[in-house]
């Protein structure tokens, strides 16, 4: 499955669950280019090192506040995450892993 197809499937299948549970999802990608491309599927809710700081902060705030349940980010973002309501973490690239919260549906 291509990365874009995977992103579309995640968006379609995970969005209803995330919204119903009030959970968030993080999609980690391996490059800034991938962040931009995959981020387009999720309303350009992205975070990477080459973004203007104000745009990056606004995207992260929208994700933290729950206005957008998805954030597509490069791996640098993983160092600063401490969010209790993340129900889905996806790594797209060399590793593709789904990690759901231990809370049952």
Buried (B, 14 or more C-beta within 10 A) or exposed (E): EEBBEBBBEBBEEBBEBBEEBEBBBBBBBBEBEBBBBBBBBBBEBBBBEEBEEEEBEEBBEBBBEEEBBBBBBBEEBEEEEEEEBBBBBBBBEEEEEEEEBEEEE
